[in-house]
């Protein structure tokens, strides 16, 4: 499974690279804090796969990296090969860039 660090993700954002960010956490988690990813909860990721790009890199994240890894495994079974798991999830993002961010 391809992984990306929070530092690499921040560089993509800062450089205005063309990629998609997907947040697979639950709605209450997303409402508590998010990093502007498109919200598709893990339970809906296969049903909502038409919202996920196949023609550019897609970074998938959750709280710690476990649910996003599950989402990637499910989507790879559907033919996706452009997915990257955010190592450490939003917790790693908070620790690196947003110490005041509340993470459920």
N, C-alpha and C positions, 0 to 999 in steps of 0.2 A: 504494500500500500504506500502510495506517495504521501509524504508529509511535508508540511511547510511550518516554519517557526513564526512566532509573532513578529519578530524583527523583519523577516522576509515579507510577511503580509503588510506590515506598515510601509515598507519600501514600495510595494506594489501600489498601495493607496497614495502615497506621497508622489509617486511618479505617474499617477493617473493611468496606470496600465489597464488594459481591457480584460477584465475578469469578472466572475460572479461570486458573491459571497452568500452562502446559505447558512442560516441558523436553525438547527434542528431541535432546539430546546422547547419546552412546553410554553404555552402562552403567558403564564404568570411569570416565568423566568425572563422571557423576552421583554415583558412590560417593566420588569425591575431594572434591567440594564441590557443594552445591546450595542453593537458596533456597526449598525446600519446594514446588516445583512438582510436578505429576503427571508422571511420567517416561514418555514415549512417544517412543522413538528415531525419527529422521527416516525410516528405512527402513520403519517400521511405521505411520506416521501415517495413511495412507489406510485400511489394514486395521483400525486401531483408532479410526477416526473416531467410532464410536458412544460413545466415552468423552469426547468433546469437546462442550461445551455449545453450543447454538445460540441459547439464550434469554437469554444474558448476555455481557458482554465476556470475551474470551479473550486473554490475553497469552501469546505464544509466544516462547521464548528458547532460545539455544544459547550457545556460547562467545563469539562476536563479533557475531552478527546475520546471518550469511550462510545457515547451515542453517535457521534459523528463517524467513527470508524464503522459502527453497525450500519449506518445509513449508506456509507460508501460501499460496503460489501453488498448490500441489497441492490444498489444502483448499478454496480459492476455486473451483476447477474442480468440486468436489463440492457447491457451493452455499452454503458458509459466507460470511457477510458481516459477522461480528462479531469479526474477528481483528486483533490489534495486535502488531507486531514490536517486541521490546525492543531499542532502539537501543544498539549496543555490547555487547549480551549480558551474560553473567555477568562478563566482564572489566570492563565499565563499572561494574557493581554493586560488584565488589571495590574498584575504584579510588575509588568515591564513599563506600562505607559499611563495607567490611570489608577493610582493607589486609593483614590477616594470613591472609585466605582463600587457600587453595592452589587454583589453577586449572590444570588440565592443558592 
